[in-house]
Amino acid sequence: MSADGVTESRATLWSSLLSLFASSSTLVCCALPALLVALGAGAALSSLVSVFPQVVWLSEHKEGVFVFAGVAMAASGALQWRNRNAPCPTDPALRHACLQTRKVSRRAYLFSAVVYLVGGWFAFIQPWLAGRAGS
């Protein structure tokens, strides 16, 4: 750990942003198409896929997307936990910046966890429930 705690706070913030990026890909691959179809906006989904064909690739490889996002979330959570009591500088301005960075990082991590769970619901649980209801 560094003596001022700023390095740890920055690393935690960047890892939280990485996990947010990774978990948002779960929304793009699974939740967004399901939402558009549920709202009767199949034409909008078709237009989205024609403009961004990568959405199809993400949907075809959703297991890998979720594994990558889960690993990023686990790494970010471990950094959050490890640095939760890291020292901050004694200078008031730097201390405020350190504490603010921790707060933003924690919020970004929690938001990415919610995004990951929503994506997981639409990718795996909702199709499973729909399959059971049809049987």
DSSP file (Angstrom, degrees, kcal/mol; ACC not computed):
  #  RESIDUE AA STRUCTURE BP1 BP2  ACC     N-H-->O    O-->H-N    N-H-->O    O-->H-N    TCO  KAPPA ALPHA  PHI   PSI    X-CA   Y-CA   Z-CA
    1    1 A M              0   0    0      0, 0.0     2,-0.1     0, 0.0    82,-0.0   0.000 360.0 360.0 360.0 144.3    0.0    0.0    0.0
    2    2 A S        -     0   0    0      1,-0.1     3,-0.2    85,-0.1     6,-0.1  -0.429 360.0-116.4 -78.8 160.8    1.2    3.5   -0.7
    3    3 A A  S    S+     0   0    0      1,-0.2    -1,-0.1    -2,-0.1     0, 0.0   0.796 111.6  43.1 -69.1 -28.3    1.6    5.9    2.2
    4    4 A D  S    S-     0   0    0     85,-0.1    -1,-0.2    86,-0.0    94,-0.1   0.629  95.0-134.9 -97.9 -12.3   -1.1    8.3    1.1
    5    5 A G  S  > S+     0   0    0     -3,-0.2     4,-1.7    83,-0.2     5,-0.1   0.378  75.8 110.3  79.8  -6.4   -3.8    5.8    0.0
    6    6 A V  H  > S+     0   0    0      1,-0.2     4,-2.5     2,-0.2     5,-0.2   0.889  72.9  55.0 -70.9 -38.8   -4.5    7.7   -3.3
    7    7 A T  H  > S+     0   0    0      1,-0.2     4,-2.4     2,-0.2    -1,-0.2   0.913 109.2  47.3 -60.7 -43.7   -3.0    4.9   -5.4
    8    8 A E  H  > S+     0   0    0      2,-0.2     4,-2.4     1,-0.2    -1,-0.2   0.894 111.1  51.4 -65.2 -39.8   -5.3    2.3   -3.9
    9    9 A S  H  X S+     0   0    0     -4,-1.7     4,-2.2     2,-0.2    -2,-0.2   0.910 111.2  47.8 -64.3 -41.0   -8.3    4.5   -4.3
   10   10 A R  H  X S+     0   0    0     -4,-2.5     4,-2.6     2,-0.2     5,-0.2   0.913 111.7  49.6 -65.3 -42.6   -7.5    5.1   -8.0
   11   11 A A  H  X S+     0   0    0     -4,-2.4     4,-2.3     1,-0.2    -2,-0.2   0.902 111.5  49.3 -63.2 -40.4   -7.0    1.4   -8.6
   12   12 A T  H  X S+     0   0    0     -4,-2.4     4,-2.1     2,-0.2    -1,-0.2   0.896 110.7  50.4 -65.8 -39.9  -10.3    0.6   -7.0
   13   13 A L  H  X S+     0   0    0     -4,-2.2     4,-2.3     2,-0.2    -2,-0.2   0.934 111.7  47.1 -63.6 -45.9  -12.1    3.2   -9.0
   14   14 A W  H  X S+     0   0    0     -4,-2.6     4,-2.2     1,-0.2    -2,-0.2   0.884 111.7  50.7 -65.2 -37.6  -10.6    1.9  -12.3
   15   15 A S  H  X S+     0   0    0     -4,-2.3     4,-2.3     2,-0.2    -1,-0.2   0.879 109.9  50.9 -68.1 -34.9  -11.5   -1.6  -11.4
   16   16 A S  H  X S+     0   0    0     -4,-2.1     4,-2.1     2,-0.2    -2,-0.2   0.898 110.1  49.0 -66.6 -39.5  -15.0   -0.6  -10.6
   17   17 A L  H  X S+     0   0    0     -4,-2.3     4,-2.3     2,-0.2    -2,-0.2   0.876 110.0  52.0 -67.8 -36.0  -15.3    1.2  -14.0
   18   18 A L  H  X S+     0   0    0     -4,-2.2     4,-2.7     2,-0.2    -2,-0.2   0.920 110.4  48.0 -63.7 -43.0  -14.0   -1.9  -15.7
   19   19 A S  H  X S+     0   0    0     -4,-2.3     4,-2.7    53,-0.2    -2,-0.2   0.865 110.0  52.7 -66.8 -33.8  -16.6   -4.1  -14.0
   20   20 A L  H  X S+     0   0    0     -4,-2.1     4,-1.9     2,-0.2    -2,-0.2   0.922 111.2  46.7 -65.2 -43.5  -19.3   -1.5  -14.9
   21   21 A F  H  X S+     0   0    0     -4,-2.3     4,-1.0     2,-0.2    -2,-0.2   0.929 114.7  47.1 -61.7 -46.0  -18.2   -1.8  -18.6
   22   22 A A  H  X S+     0   0    0     -4,-2.7     4,-0.6     1,-0.2     3,-0.4   0.908 113.8  46.7 -65.3 -42.1  -18.1   -5.6  -18.5
   23   23 A S  H >X S+     0   0    0     -4,-2.7     4,-0.9     1,-0.2     3,-0.7   0.810 104.6  60.9 -73.1 -27.4  -21.4   -5.9  -16.8
   24   24 A S  H 3X S+     0   0    0     -4,-1.9     4,-1.9     1,-0.2     3,-0.3   0.796  94.8  63.6 -68.6 -24.9  -23.0   -3.4  -19.2
   25   25 A S  H 3X S+     0   0    0     -4,-1.0     4,-2.2    -3,-0.4    -1,-0.2   0.804  95.7  59.6 -66.5 -26.2  -22.2   -5.8  -22.0
   26   26 A T  H <X>S+     0   0    0     -3,-0.7     4,-1.5    -4,-0.6     5,-0.9   0.847 104.7  49.3 -68.7 -32.0  -24.5   -8.3  -20.3
   27   27 A L  I  <>S+     0   0    0     -4,-0.9     5,-3.0    -3,-0.3    -2,-0.2   0.913 111.2  48.8 -69.5 -42.0  -27.3   -5.8  -20.8
   28   28 A V  I  <5S+     0   0    0     -4,-1.9    -2,-0.2     1,-0.2    -1,-0.2   0.894 115.2  44.2 -65.9 -39.3  -26.5   -5.2  -24.4
   29   29 A C  I  <5S+     0   0    0     -4,-2.2    -1,-0.2    -5,-0.1    -2,-0.2   0.828 135.5   1.7 -76.1 -29.9  -26.3   -8.9  -25.2
   30   30 A C  I  X5S+     0   0    0     -4,-1.5     4,-1.5    -5,-0.2    -3,-0.2   0.769 124.0  47.9-128.9 -48.3  -29.4  -10.1  -23.3
   31   31 A A  I  ><S+     0   0    0     -5,-0.9     4,-2.6     2,-0.2     5,-0.2   0.916 108.8  51.7 -74.2 -42.8  -31.6   -7.5  -21.6
   32   32 A L  H  ><S+     0   0    0     -5,-3.0     4,-2.5     2,-0.2     5,-0.2   0.939 111.8  45.3 -63.2 -48.3  -31.9   -4.9  -24.3
   33   33 A P  H  > S+     0   0    0      0, 0.0     4,-2.3     0, 0.0    -1,-0.2   0.916 114.7  49.4 -61.2 -39.7  -33.0   -7.4  -27.0
   34   34 A A  H  X S+     0   0    0     -4,-1.5     4,-2.5     1,-0.2    -2,-0.2   0.905 111.3  49.4 -64.7 -40.2  -35.5   -9.0  -24.6
   35   35 A L  H  X S+     0   0    0     -4,-2.6     4,-2.0     2,-0.2     6,-0.2   0.926 111.1  49.0 -64.5 -44.4  -36.9   -5.6  -23.6
   36   36 A L  H  <>S+     0   0    0     -4,-2.5     5,-3.3     1,-0.2     4,-0.2   0.911 113.6  45.8 -63.9 -41.4  -37.3   -4.5  -27.2
   37   37 A V  H ><5S+     0   0    0     -4,-2.3     3,-1.4     3,-0.2     5,-0.2   0.912 111.3  52.6 -67.1 -41.2  -39.1   -7.8  -28.1
   38   38 A A  H 3<5S+     0   0    0     -4,-2.5    -1,-0.2     1,-0.3    -2,-0.2   0.834 108.8  50.5 -63.4 -32.6  -41.3   -7.6  -25.0
   39   39 A L  T 3<5S-     0   0    0     -4,-2.0    -1,-0.3    -5,-0.2    -2,-0.2   0.453 120.1-110.5 -84.2   0.3  -42.3   -4.1  -25.9
   40   40 A G  T < 5S+     0   0    0     -3,-1.4     3,-0.3    -4,-0.2    -3,-0.2   0.746  79.9 130.3  78.7  23.3  -43.2   -5.2  -29.4
   41   41 A A     >< +     0   0    0     -5,-3.3     4,-2.0    -6,-0.2     5,-0.2  -0.314  12.5 138.0-106.2  49.2  -40.3   -3.3  -30.9
   42   42 A G  H  > S+     0   0    0      1,-0.2     4,-2.5    -5,-0.2    -1,-0.2   0.845  72.3  55.8 -61.1 -34.6  -38.9   -6.1  -33.0
   43   43 A A  H  > S+     0   0    0     -3,-0.3     4,-2.4     2,-0.2    -1,-0.2   0.888 106.3  50.7 -66.0 -37.8  -38.3   -3.7  -35.9
   44   44 A A  H  > S+     0   0    0      2,-0.2     4,-2.5     1,-0.2    -2,-0.2   0.895 110.2  49.7 -65.7 -38.9  -36.3   -1.5  -33.6
   45   45 A L  H  X S+     0   0    0     -4,-2.0     4,-2.5     2,-0.2    -2,-0.2   0.907 109.7  51.5 -64.6 -41.2  -34.2   -4.6  -32.6
   46   46 A S  H  X S+     0   0    0     -4,-2.5     4,-2.0     1,-0.2    -2,-0.2   0.908 111.3  47.3 -61.6 -42.1  -33.7   -5.5  -36.3
   47   47 A S  H  X S+     0   0    0     -4,-2.4     4,-1.9     2,-0.2    -2,-0.2   0.900 111.1  51.9 -65.1 -40.7  -32.5   -1.9  -37.0
   48   48 A L  H  X S+     0   0    0     -4,-2.5     4,-3.0     1,-0.2    -2,-0.2   0.911 110.7  47.4 -61.5 -43.3  -30.2   -2.1  -33.9
   49   49 A V  H  < S+     0   0    0     -4,-2.5    -1,-0.2     1,-0.2    -2,-0.2   0.855 110.3  52.4 -68.7 -34.9  -28.7   -5.4  -35.1
   50   50 A S  H  < S+     0   0    0     -4,-2.0    -1,-0.2    -5,-0.2    -2,-0.2   0.856 116.6  39.4 -70.2 -32.2  -28.2   -4.0  -38.7
   51   51 A V  H  < S+     0   0    0     -4,-1.9    -2,-0.2     1,-0.3    -1,-0.2   0.883 130.8  28.0 -81.0 -40.4  -26.4   -1.0  -37.3
   52   52 A F    ><  +     0   0    0     -4,-3.0     3,-1.8    -5,-0.2     4,-0.3  -0.754  64.2 172.9-121.9  82.3  -24.4   -2.9  -34.6
   53   53 A P  T >> S+     0   0    0      0, 0.0     4,-1.1     0, 0.0     3,-1.0   0.654  70.2  80.1 -66.8 -12.1  -24.0   -6.5  -35.7
   54   54 A Q  H 3> S+     0   0    0      1,-0.2     4,-2.6     2,-0.2     5,-0.2   0.739  77.6  71.7 -64.6 -21.7  -21.7   -7.1  -32.7
   55   55 A V  H <> S+     0   0    0     -3,-1.8     4,-2.2     1,-0.2    -1,-0.2   0.885  96.0  51.0 -60.8 -37.9  -24.9   -7.4  -30.6
   56   56 A V  H <> S+     0   0    0     -3,-1.0     4,-2.4    -4,-0.3    -1,-0.2   0.919 109.1  50.1 -65.6 -43.6  -25.5  -10.8  -32.3
   57   57 A W  H  X S+     0   0    0     -4,-1.1     4,-1.6     1,-0.2    -2,-0.2   0.922 110.6  49.8 -60.8 -44.1  -22.0  -11.9  -31.5
   58   58 A L  H  < S+     0   0    0     -4,-2.6     7,-0.2     1,-0.2    -1,-0.2   0.904 111.8  48.8 -61.2 -40.7  -22.4  -10.9  -27.9
   59   59 A S  H >< S+     0   0    0     -4,-2.2     3,-1.0     1,-0.2    -1,-0.2   0.878 110.1  50.8 -67.8 -36.9  -25.7  -12.8  -27.7
   60   60 A E  H 3< S+     0   0    0     -4,-2.4    -1,-0.2     1,-0.3     3,-0.2   0.789 118.4  38.7 -69.5 -26.7  -24.2  -15.9  -29.3
   61   61 A H  T 3X S+     0   0    0     -4,-1.6     4,-2.1    -5,-0.2    -1,-0.3  -0.192  73.9 133.6-115.2  39.1  -21.3  -15.9  -26.7
   62   62 A K  H <>  +     0   0    0     -3,-1.0     4,-2.5     1,-0.2     5,-0.2   0.817  68.1  58.6 -64.7 -30.8  -23.3  -14.8  -23.7
   63   63 A E  H  > S+     0   0    0     -3,-0.2     4,-2.2     2,-0.2    -1,-0.2   0.941 109.4  44.2 -63.0 -45.3  -21.7  -17.5  -21.4
   64   64 A G  H  > S+     0   0    0     -3,-0.2     4,-2.8     2,-0.2     5,-0.2   0.882 112.1  53.3 -65.0 -38.5  -18.2  -16.0  -22.1
   65   65 A V  H  X S+     0   0    0     -4,-2.1     4,-2.5    -7,-0.2    -2,-0.2   0.921 111.3  46.1 -61.6 -43.4  -19.5  -12.5  -21.7
   66   66 A F  H  X S+     0   0    0     -4,-2.5     4,-2.5     2,-0.2    -2,-0.2   0.867 111.8  50.8 -69.8 -35.5  -20.9  -13.4  -18.3
   67   67 A V  H  X S+     0   0    0     -4,-2.2     4,-2.5     2,-0.2     5,-0.2   0.950 112.5  46.4 -65.1 -47.6  -17.7  -15.2  -17.2
   68   68 A F  H  X S+     0   0    0     -4,-2.8     4,-2.4     1,-0.2    -2,-0.2   0.934 114.9  46.7 -59.1 -46.7  -15.6  -12.3  -18.2
   69   69 A A  H  X S+     0   0    0     -4,-2.5     4,-2.5   -47,-0.2    -1,-0.2   0.887 111.8  51.7 -64.1 -38.6  -17.9   -9.8  -16.4
   70   70 A G  H  X S+     0   0    0     -4,-2.5     4,-2.6     2,-0.2    -1,-0.2   0.895 109.9  48.4 -65.5 -39.7  -18.0  -12.1  -13.4
   71   71 A V  H  X S+     0   0    0     -4,-2.5     4,-2.6     2,-0.2     5,-0.2   0.920 112.6  48.6 -65.3 -43.0  -14.3  -12.2  -13.2
   72   72 A A  H  X S+     0   0    0     -4,-2.4     4,-2.3    -5,-0.2   -53,-0.2   0.903 112.6  48.7 -62.6 -40.7  -14.0   -8.5  -13.5
   73   73 A M  H  X S+     0   0    0     -4,-2.5     4,-2.8     2,-0.2    -2,-0.2   0.911 111.4  49.2 -64.9 -42.5  -16.7   -8.1  -10.8
   74   74 A A  H  X S+     0   0    0     -4,-2.6     4,-2.3     2,-0.2    -2,-0.2   0.919 112.4  47.7 -64.0 -43.2  -14.9  -10.5   -8.5
   75   75 A A  H  X S+     0   0    0     -4,-2.6     4,-2.2     2,-0.2    -2,-0.2   0.918 114.0  47.1 -63.7 -42.8  -11.6   -8.7   -9.0
   76   76 A S  H  X S+     0   0    0     -4,-2.3     4,-2.7   -61,-0.2    -2,-0.2   0.906 111.6  50.7 -65.6 -41.0  -13.2   -5.3   -8.4
   77   77 A G  H  X S+     0   0    0     -4,-2.8     4,-2.5     2,-0.2    -1,-0.2   0.888 109.0  51.7 -63.5 -38.3  -15.0   -6.6   -5.3
   78   78 A A  H  X S+     0   0    0     -4,-2.3     4,-2.8     2,-0.2    -2,-0.2   0.914 111.3  47.0 -65.0 -41.9  -11.7   -7.9   -3.9
   79   79 A L  H  X S+     0   0    0     -4,-2.2     4,-2.3     2,-0.2    -2,-0.2   0.910 111.4  51.7 -65.2 -40.6  -10.0   -4.6   -4.4
   80   80 A Q  H  < S+     0   0    0     -4,-2.7     4,-0.3     1,-0.2    -2,-0.2   0.938 113.6  44.2 -58.2 -46.5  -13.0   -2.8   -2.8
   81   81 A W  H >< S+     0   0    0     -4,-2.5     3,-1.0     1,-0.2     4,-0.3   0.918 113.5  49.7 -66.2 -44.2  -12.8   -5.1    0.2
   82   82 A R  H 3< S+     0   0    0     -4,-2.8     3,-0.4     1,-0.2    -1,-0.2   0.869 117.7  39.3 -64.4 -36.8   -9.0   -4.9    0.5
   83   83 A N  T >< S+     0   0    0     -4,-2.3     3,-1.2     1,-0.2    -1,-0.2   0.254  81.1 106.7 -99.1  12.8   -8.9   -1.1    0.3
   84   84 A R  T <  S+     0   0    0     -3,-1.0    -1,-0.2    -4,-0.3    -2,-0.1   0.818  94.7  27.3 -63.8 -29.3  -12.0   -0.3    2.4
   85   85 A N  T 3  S+     0   0    0     -3,-0.4    -1,-0.3    -4,-0.3    -2,-0.1   0.079  86.9 140.4-118.6  22.3   -9.9    0.9    5.4
   86   86 A A    <   -     0   0    0     -3,-1.2    -3,-0.1     1,-0.1     2,-0.0  -0.361  60.6 -99.9 -64.1 145.6   -6.8    2.0    3.5
   87   87 A P        -     0   0    0      0, 0.0    -1,-0.1     0, 0.0   -85,-0.1  -0.356  33.0-149.8 -69.0 146.9   -5.3    5.2    4.9
   88   88 A C        -     0   0    0      1,-0.1   -83,-0.2   -83,-0.1     7,-0.2  -0.749  33.2 -84.3-107.3 161.3   -6.0    8.5    3.2
   89   89 A P        -     0   0    0      0, 0.0    -1,-0.1     0, 0.0   -85,-0.1  -0.193  27.8-131.1 -62.3 158.0   -3.7   11.5    3.2
   90   90 A T  S    S+     0   0    0      4,-0.1   -86,-0.0     5,-0.1    -2,-0.0   0.708  80.8 100.9 -83.8 -20.6   -3.7   13.9    6.2
   91   91 A D  S  > S-     0   0    0      1,-0.1     4,-3.0     2,-0.0     5,-0.2  -0.494  77.9-133.5 -62.6 129.0   -4.0   16.9    3.9
   92   92 A P  H  > S+     0   0    0      0, 0.0     4,-2.3     0, 0.0     5,-0.2   0.869 101.8  47.2 -58.0 -40.7   -7.7   18.0    4.0
   93   93 A A  H  > S+     0   0    0      2,-0.2     4,-2.2     1,-0.2     5,-0.1   0.930 116.2  43.6 -68.5 -43.8   -8.0   18.4    0.3
   94   94 A L  H  > S+     0   0    0      2,-0.2     4,-2.5     1,-0.2    -1,-0.2   0.873 112.8  53.2 -68.5 -36.2   -6.3   15.1   -0.6
   95   95 A R  H  X S+     0   0    0     -4,-3.0     4,-2.7     2,-0.2     5,-0.2   0.924 109.3  48.8 -63.5 -43.1   -8.3   13.4    2.2
   96   96 A H  H  X S+     0   0    0     -4,-2.3     4,-2.5    -5,-0.2    -2,-0.2   0.917 112.0  48.8 -62.2 -43.2  -11.5   14.6    0.7
   97   97 A A  H  X S+     0   0    0     -4,-2.2     4,-2.3     2,-0.2    -2,-0.2   0.896 111.8  50.0 -62.9 -40.4  -10.5   13.5   -2.8
   98   98 A C  H  X S+     0   0    0     -4,-2.5     4,-2.0     2,-0.2    -2,-0.2   0.937 113.8  43.7 -63.6 -48.0   -9.5   10.1   -1.4
   99   99 A L  H  X S+     0   0    0     -4,-2.7     4,-2.0     1,-0.2    -2,-0.2   0.871 113.7  51.4 -67.2 -36.5  -12.8    9.6    0.4
  100  100 A Q  H  X S+     0   0    0     -4,-2.5     4,-2.6    -5,-0.2     5,-0.2   0.902 108.5  51.5 -66.9 -40.5  -14.8   10.9   -2.5
  101  101 A T  H  X S+     0   0    0     -4,-2.3     4,-2.6     1,-0.2    -2,-0.2   0.902 109.3  50.7 -62.9 -41.0  -13.1    8.5   -4.9
  102  102 A R  H  X S+     0   0    0     -4,-2.0     4,-2.5     2,-0.2    -1,-0.2   0.911 110.7  49.0 -62.1 -41.8  -13.9    5.6   -2.6
  103  103 A K  H  X S+     0   0    0     -4,-2.0     4,-2.2     2,-0.2    -2,-0.2   0.927 113.2  45.8 -64.9 -45.0  -17.5    6.7   -2.5
  104  104 A V  H  X S+     0   0    0     -4,-2.6     4,-2.6     1,-0.2    -1,-0.2   0.907 113.1  51.3 -63.7 -41.7  -17.8    7.0   -6.3
  105  105 A S  H  X S+     0   0    0     -4,-2.6     4,-2.2    -5,-0.2    -2,-0.2   0.913 109.6  49.1 -62.5 -43.9  -16.0    3.6   -6.7
  106  106 A R  H  X S+     0   0    0     -4,-2.5     4,-2.4     2,-0.2    -1,-0.2   0.903 112.4  48.2 -63.3 -41.5  -18.3    1.9   -4.3
  107  107 A R  H  X S+     0   0    0     -4,-2.2     4,-2.6     2,-0.2    -2,-0.2   0.905 110.8  50.4 -66.4 -41.3  -21.4    3.3   -6.1
  108  108 A A  H  X S+     0   0    0     -4,-2.6     4,-2.3     2,-0.2    -2,-0.2   0.895 111.6  49.3 -63.2 -38.9  -20.0    2.3   -9.5
  109  109 A Y  H  X S+     0   0    0     -4,-2.2     4,-2.0     2,-0.2    -2,-0.2   0.932 111.9  46.9 -66.2 -45.6  -19.4   -1.2   -8.2
  110  110 A L  H  X S+     0   0    0     -4,-2.4     4,-2.0     1,-0.2    -2,-0.2   0.897 112.6  50.3 -64.3 -39.7  -22.9   -1.6   -6.7
  111  111 A F  H  X S+     0   0    0     -4,-2.6     4,-2.5     1,-0.2    -1,-0.2   0.912 109.9  50.2 -63.6 -41.8  -24.4   -0.2   -9.9
  112  112 A S  H  X S+     0   0    0     -4,-2.3     4,-2.4     1,-0.2    -1,-0.2   0.848 107.6  54.4 -66.9 -31.9  -22.4   -2.7  -12.0
  113  113 A A  H  X S+     0   0    0     -4,-2.0     4,-2.2     2,-0.2    -1,-0.2   0.909 109.4  47.4 -65.7 -41.1  -23.6   -5.5   -9.7
  114  114 A V  H  X S+     0   0    0     -4,-2.0     4,-2.4     2,-0.2    -2,-0.2   0.923 112.2  49.5 -64.2 -43.9  -27.2   -4.6  -10.3
  115  115 A V  H  X S+     0   0    0     -4,-2.5     4,-2.6     1,-0.2    -2,-0.2   0.908 110.4  51.1 -61.0 -42.4  -26.6   -4.4  -14.1
  116  116 A Y  H  X S+     0   0    0     -4,-2.4     4,-2.4     1,-0.2    -1,-0.2   0.911 110.9  48.0 -61.8 -44.1  -24.9   -7.8  -14.0
  117  117 A L  H  X S+     0   0    0     -4,-2.2     4,-2.2     2,-0.2    -2,-0.2   0.892 111.4  49.7 -66.3 -39.7  -27.9   -9.3  -12.1
  118  118 A V  H  X S+     0   0    0     -4,-2.4     4,-2.1     2,-0.2    -2,-0.2   0.931 112.5  47.7 -64.2 -44.6  -30.4   -7.8  -14.5
  119  119 A G  H  X S+     0   0    0     -4,-2.6     4,-2.0     1,-0.2    -2,-0.2   0.899 111.1  51.5 -61.9 -40.5  -28.4   -9.1  -17.5
  120  120 A G  H  X>S+     0   0    0     -4,-2.4     4,-2.4     2,-0.2     5,-1.2   0.868 106.9  54.2 -63.8 -37.5  -28.2  -12.5  -15.9
  121  121 A W  I  <>S+     0   0    0     -4,-2.2     5,-3.3     1,-0.2    -2,-0.2   0.954 114.1  39.8 -60.1 -50.3  -32.0  -12.6  -15.3
  122  122 A F  I  <5S+     0   0    0     -4,-2.1    -2,-0.2     1,-0.2    -1,-0.2   0.781 118.9  47.6 -73.4 -26.0  -32.7  -11.9  -19.0
  123  123 A A  I  <5S+     0   0    0     -4,-2.0    -2,-0.2    -5,-0.2    -1,-0.2   0.871 133.2   0.2 -82.3 -37.3  -29.9  -14.2  -20.3
  124  124 A F  I  X5S+     0   0    0     -4,-2.4     4,-1.3    -5,-0.2    -3,-0.2   0.776 127.0  45.0-123.6 -45.7  -30.5  -17.3  -18.2
  125  125 A I  I  ><S+     0   0    0     -5,-1.2     4,-2.7     2,-0.2     5,-0.2   0.944 110.5  49.6 -77.0 -48.3  -33.4  -17.2  -15.7
  126  126 A Q  H  ><S+     0   0    0     -5,-3.3     4,-2.4     1,-0.2     5,-0.2   0.917 113.0  46.7 -61.1 -44.9  -36.2  -15.7  -17.8
  127  127 A P  H  > S+     0   0    0      0, 0.0     4,-2.1     0, 0.0    -1,-0.2   0.889 112.8  51.2 -64.0 -35.9  -35.6  -18.1  -20.8
  128  128 A W  H  X S+     0   0    0     -4,-1.3     4,-1.8     2,-0.2    -2,-0.2   0.917 111.5  46.7 -64.8 -43.1  -35.5  -21.0  -18.3
  129  129 A L  H  X S+     0   0    0     -4,-2.7     4,-2.0     1,-0.2    -1,-0.2   0.889 111.9  51.0 -65.9 -39.1  -38.8  -19.9  -16.7
  130  130 A A  H  X S+     0   0    0     -4,-2.4     4,-1.4    -5,-0.2    -1,-0.2   0.873 109.5  51.0 -66.3 -36.1  -40.4  -19.4  -20.1
  131  131 A G  H  X S+     0   0    0     -4,-2.1     4,-0.6     1,-0.2    -1,-0.2   0.861 110.5  48.5 -68.0 -36.4  -39.3  -22.9  -21.2
  132  132 A R  H  < S+     0   0    0     -4,-1.8     3,-0.4     1,-0.2    -2,-0.2   0.853 109.2  52.7 -71.8 -34.8  -40.8  -24.4  -18.0
  133  133 A A  H  < S+     0   0    0     -4,-2.0    -1,-0.2     1,-0.2    -2,-0.2   0.835 108.0  51.6 -70.0 -30.9  -44.1  -22.6  -18.5
  134  134 A G  H  <        0   0    0     -4,-1.4    -1,-0.2     1,-0.2    -2,-0.2   0.651 360.0 360.0 -79.1 -15.3  -44.4  -23.9  -22.1
  135  135 A S     <        0   0    0     -4,-0.6    -1,-0.2    -3,-0.4    -2,-0.2   0.476 360.0 360.0 -81.6 360.0  -43.9  -27.5  -21.0
